[in-house]
Amino acid sequence: DPGRAQMSFSDYVNVVRTNQAMRLLATTDMSITEVAYAVGFSSTSYFIQTFRKHKHISPNRFRKMCYEEFTA
């Protein structure tokens, strides 16, 4: 992926963390704050902002989509 070479280290770390967060949001009932801390963020608001930046959706909306998918 040529775009990945342009990514800063902190952006790369945040992508890894948001990917881990997606897994936790989809498979656990941990709160957004618990997920944020579990994947290495020290601020819930920064986690939400970063998740939105990289995934183009809020963590809460992502979880609702997963829930709707499993209960449809």
Salt bridges, closest charged atoms under 4 A:
ASP11 OD1 - LYS53 NZ 3.31
